[in-house]
Amino acid sequence: MISKDELDNILALYKAQPVGNGYIEVIVKRENVRQLIAALILGGIHINFIAWWEYVKPNTKSKGYGMGGPPSRYYDGWFSELCIADDELETTVVEDIMKVIENKEITLGDGRKINYKQEESLTPALWLVVPKNWKSQ
């Protein structure tokens, strides 16, 4: 497995933002998700869940399906956690993980359906399995 410093460098390269001070949820926008997943797997990092967030652009309102969250470190705007519909992964194959992401559809509490293909703001966060004592920057 890669070192913590190597992991932090990969996350910065792909503009992937850990939530909090660990690596439980690493938010990554769609333009970098495939490359990040490939780099993590190549580095021996296991991804065991995908959580879902809404990316809210600056000077716009949330679409109402997120619960709130942090400002983006790399983009103007902020992320809002959905708190529903996490996906457990049992694969280490990039294409299989991408299928889970690309085919994601969520039914919201009010019955609305959103999906990754049509909803540009729907953003995955990868749960990384790393030593418990590793803290993100």
Buried (B, 14 or more C-beta within 10 A) or exposed (E): EBEBEEBBEBBEEBBBBBBEEBBBBBBBBBEBBBBBBBBBBEEEBEBEBBBBBBBBEEEEEBBEBBEEBBEBEBBEBBBBBBBEBEBEBEEBEBEEBBEBBBEBEBEBEEEEEBEBEEBEBBBBBBBBBBEEEBEBE
